[in-house]
């Protein structure tokens, strides 16, 4: 195992704050058309920017467009030869909007029917549809909606109505023949997850390694080389280390691993994506507005982190 990684000490299994930080802005990454896309919102404006990575070089930051805005993190997913983004509206606007690009130019935002939220949303391609998952505005309930490439479902459907609850954004990923959804608990720091074979009926929620896994912010999911990976910032709020765990069967999770040895990394959620046969992780720095990334080709040994050139989550 790489010396930059280590198992989480049992002594870290301690009481954690249930007053989770309401973090709502972090960078998102997704692979599309031979490039890794990075999208993020300025911290001082509501404009959205993107950059691309070809495996060697990063492009400069470019505005998605001059019109559309958000005050929270953005979700990304490729679907039907396009890259889609989705996000909550700016300020007090609870509507969910989406946009797409074929790799040359982004369009303009359009609303997702009857979907309202007060947190960032999640996207995933699953069985010929694009899935959107989100915490419902003014409640702790979780909902999904679907897009067939032309239109969104008339209304969202609940995920385990009255059972699955959270105060924060959720994560989505297709793994094997199922769609997985994970989230921080509504009243604790545990990480819950569920899955669906048809995108409608969800199995009873389980907890990811409740003996040792906990967080104060939203989590990230990605399928990579036969495993489902989950990455998260540790708890309590003062813990700025990043951890990850994985499962090969969707049930049994490995003991979590700390990404770097005791190096402060982030106060915010992280993002995962698979690109060029590697698993990438991106996050905002714990000490400033810069964005860092790392990757692994085997899911265990990670490359040293690097700052993404030109990327800053503050206004330039």
C-alpha positions in Angstrom: 0.0 0.0 0.0 1.2 3.5 -0.8 2.8 5.2 2.2 0.5 8.2 1.5 -2.4 6.1 2.6 -3.1 4.5 5.9 -5.9 2.7 7.7 -8.0 4.8 9.9 -7.0 4.3 13.6 -9.6 2.7 15.8 -9.1 5.6 18.2 -10.7 7.9 15.6 -14.0 6.1 16.3 -15.3 8.9 18.6 -18.4 10.9 19.2 -19.1 13.3 16.4 -21.2 16.5 16.1 -24.7 16.0 14.7 -24.8 19.7 13.9 -23.3 19.1 10.4 -21.8 21.9 8.5 -24.2 22.9 5.8 -21.6 22.9 3.0 -23.2 23.6 -0.3 -20.4 24.4 -2.7 -17.7 22.1 -4.1 -16.2 21.2 -7.5 -17.7 18.5 -9.6 -15.9 16.2 -12.1 -17.1 13.9 -14.9 -15.6 12.2 -18.0 -17.0 13.1 -21.4 -15.7 12.7 -25.0 -12.1 11.9 -24.0 -11.8 14.6 -21.4 -12.3 15.1 -17.7 -14.6 18.0 -17.1 -14.4 20.2 -13.9 -17.4 22.5 -13.1 -17.6 24.8 -10.1 -19.3 27.9 -8.9 -17.5 31.0 -7.7 -17.7 31.6 -4.0 -18.1 35.3 -4.6 -20.5 35.2 -7.6 -23.2 33.0 -8.8 -21.6 32.3 -12.2 -20.6 28.8 -13.2 -17.2 27.9 -14.7 -15.7 24.8 -16.3 -12.3 23.4 -17.3 -11.2 20.3 -19.2 -8.3 17.9 -18.7 -6.9 15.7 -21.5 -4.8 13.5 -19.1 -1.9 15.9 -19.3 -3.0 19.5 -19.4 -5.9 21.5 -17.9 -7.6 24.2 -20.0 -8.2 27.7 -18.6 -11.5 28.4 -16.8 -14.4 29.4 -19.0 -17.9 30.5 -18.1 -20.6 28.0 -18.9 -22.6 31.0 -20.2 -23.2 34.6 -19.2 -26.8 34.0 -18.1 -27.3 31.1 -15.8 -26.4 31.1 -12.1 -26.5 29.1 -8.9 -25.5 29.5 -5.3 -24.6 25.9 -4.8 -22.6 23.0 -6.1 -23.3 21.6 -9.6 -23.9 17.9 -10.5 -22.4 16.4 -13.7 -23.1 13.2 -15.7 -22.7 12.0 -19.3 -25.8 10.7 -21.0 -26.7 9.9 -24.6 -23.7 11.6 -26.2 -24.0 14.8 -24.1 -22.7 16.0 -20.8 -25.4 17.2 -18.5 -25.3 19.5 -15.5 -28.0 20.2 -12.9 -28.2 22.6 -10.0 -30.4 24.5 -7.7 -31.4 28.0 -8.6 -29.7 31.0 -7.2 -30.6 32.6 -3.8 -34.0 31.5 -2.5 -35.1 30.0 -5.8 -35.7 26.3 -5.0 -36.2 25.1 -8.6 -33.8 22.6 -10.2 -32.3 23.5 -13.5 -30.4 21.5 -16.1 -28.1 22.2 -19.1 -26.0 20.2 -21.5 -23.2 20.3 -24.0 -22.1 18.1 -26.9 -18.5 19.1 -26.1 -18.4 22.4 -28.0 -20.9 24.7 -26.3 -23.2 24.7 -23.4 -26.9 25.6 -23.8 -29.0 27.6 -21.5 -30.7 26.4 -18.3 -34.2 24.8 -18.4 -36.3 23.8 -15.4 -36.9 20.3 -14.2 -40.6 19.7 -13.8 -41.9 20.0 -10.2 -38.5 19.5 -8.6 -37.6 21.8 -5.7 -34.6 21.6 -3.4 -32.6 23.7 -1.0 -29.4 21.6 -1.5 -27.2 20.5 -4.4 -28.5 17.7 -6.5 -27.0 14.5 -8.0 -27.1 12.9 -11.5 -26.4 9.4 -12.8 -26.9 7.5 -16.1 -28.8 4.3 -15.4 -30.6 1.9 -17.8 -31.4 4.3 -20.6 -32.4 7.2 -18.4 -30.7 10.1 -16.7 -31.5 10.1 -13.0 -31.7 13.2 -10.8 -31.8 12.8 -7.0 -32.3 15.5 -4.4 -33.4 16.4 -1.0 -36.8 18.0 -1.2 -37.0 21.7 -0.3 -38.2 22.4 3.2 -38.1 18.7 4.2 -35.7 15.9 4.8 -37.2 13.6 2.2 -35.3 12.3 -0.8 -36.8 12.2 -4.3 -35.7 11.2 -7.8 -36.8 12.2 -11.3 -35.8 10.8 -14.7 -35.0 12.2 -18.2 -35.3 10.1 -21.3 -33.3 12.5 -23.5 -36.3 14.6 -24.5 -38.4 15.2 -21.4 -38.3 14.9 -17.7 -40.9 12.8 -15.8 -44.0 14.9 -14.9 -43.3 14.7 -11.2 -40.5 13.2 -8.9 -40.9 10.0 -7.0 -40.0 9.5 -3.3 -37.1 7.2 -2.2 -38.3 5.1 0.7 -41.0 7.6 1.6 -40.8 8.6 5.2 -37.7 6.4 5.8 -34.8 7.8 3.8 -34.0 11.2 5.2 -31.2 13.7 5.1 -30.4 17.4 5.6 -27.8 17.5 2.9 -27.2 16.6 -0.8 -27.2 12.9 -1.8 -24.9 10.9 -4.1 -25.8 8.7 -7.0 -24.0 6.0 -9.0 -24.8 3.1 -11.2 -22.9 -0.1 -10.1 -23.5 -3.5 -11.7 -27.2 -3.8 -12.5 -28.3 -1.4 -9.7 -28.5 2.4 -9.0 -27.0 3.3 -5.6 -27.9 6.3 -3.5 -25.9 7.4 -0.4 -26.3 10.3 2.0 -25.4 11.5 5.5 -28.0 10.9 8.1 -30.6 13.6 9.0 -29.7 13.6 12.7 -26.3 11.9 12.9 -23.0 11.6 11.1 -23.5 8.1 9.8 -23.6 7.4 6.0 -26.7 5.6 4.8 -27.2 3.9 1.4 -29.8 2.1 -0.6 -30.1 0.6 -4.1 -32.7 0.0 -6.8 -32.8 -2.5 -9.7 -35.4 -0.5 -11.6 -35.0 3.1 -10.4 -38.3 3.0 -8.7 -38.3 0.4 -5.9 -35.5 0.9 -3.4 -34.3 -1.7 -0.8 -34.2 -0.9 2.9 -31.4 1.4 3.8 -28.2 0.2 5.4 -25.3 2.0 7.1 -21.8 2.1 5.8 -19.5 0.7 8.5 -21.3 2.4 11.4 -18.4 1.4 13.7 -16.0 3.7 12.0 -17.4 5.7 9.0 -18.8 9.1 9.7 -19.0 12.5 8.0 -20.3 16.0 8.4 -20.9 16.8 4.7 -22.3 15.1 1.6 -20.5 12.1 0.2 -19.4 10.9 -3.3 -19.9 7.6 -5.2 -18.3 6.1 -8.2 -18.1 2.6 -9.8 -14.5 1.6 -10.7 -13.0 -1.7 -11.7 -15.7 -3.9 -10.2 -16.1 -2.0 -7.0 -18.3 0.8 -5.8 -16.2 3.6 -4.1 -17.5 6.0 -1.5 -15.3 9.0 -0.6 -16.0 11.5 2.2 -14.6 14.2 4.5 -14.2 12.9 8.0 -15.9 14.0 11.1 -16.2 16.0 13.3 -16.2 19.4 11.5 -12.5 20.0 12.5 -11.4 16.8 10.7 -10.3 17.9 7.2 -9.0 14.5 6.1 -10.5 12.6 3.2 -11.3 8.9 3.5 -12.6 6.3 1.2 -14.1 2.8 1.3 -15.4 0.4 -1.3 -17.6 -2.6 -1.8 -17.5 -5.4 -4.4 -21.0 -6.7 -3.7 -22.9 -3.6 -2.7 -23.3 -4.9 0.8 -20.0 -5.4 2.6 -17.8 -2.4 2.8 -14.0 -2.4 3.4 -12.4 -0.7 6.4 -11.9 3.0 5.4 -8.6 4.3 4.3 -7.3 7.8 4.8 -6.3 9.4 1.5 -3.2 11.2 2.7 -1.3 10.8 5.9 -2.6 13.5 8.3 -2.4 16.3 5.8 -5.3 18.8 6.0 -7.2 18.5 2.8 -10.7 19.9 2.7 -13.6 21.3 4.7 -16.0 20.4 2.0 -17.4 17.5 0.1 -15.3 15.7 -2.6 -16.1 14.6 -6.1 -15.3 11.2 -7.9 -15.1 10.3 -11.5 -13.6 7.6 -13.8 -11.4 8.9 -16.6 -8.8 7.1 -18.8 -9.1 3.9 -16.7 -8.3 5.8 -13.5 -10.4 6.9 -10.6 -10.1 10.7 -10.0 -10.9 12.7 -6.9 -11.2 16.5 -6.7 -11.8 18.8 -3.8 -11.4 22.4 -2.6 -8.3 23.0 -0.5 -8.8 23.2 3.3 -6.8 26.4 3.5 -7.7 28.5 0.4 -9.9 28.6 -2.7 -7.7 26.4 -4.9 -8.9 23.0 -6.2 -6.8 19.9 -6.0 -7.0 16.5 -7.7 -5.5 13.1 -7.5 -6.0 9.7 -9.2 -5.5 6.0 -8.8 -5.2 3.2 -11.4 -5.8 0.4 -8.9 -8.2 2.0 -6.3 -5.5 1.8 -3.6 -2.4 3.7 -4.6 -3.0 7.3 -5.2 -0.9 9.9 -7.0 0.4 12.9 -5.1 -2.2 15.7 -5.1 -1.8 18.6 -7.5 -3.5 21.9 -7.7 -5.6 22.4 -10.8 -4.1 25.3 -12.8 -6.3 28.4 -13.2 -9.0 26.9 -10.9 -10.3 28.9 -8.0 -13.6 28.8 -6.3 -13.5 32.5 -5.7 -14.0 35.3 -8.2 -10.9 35.9 -10.4 
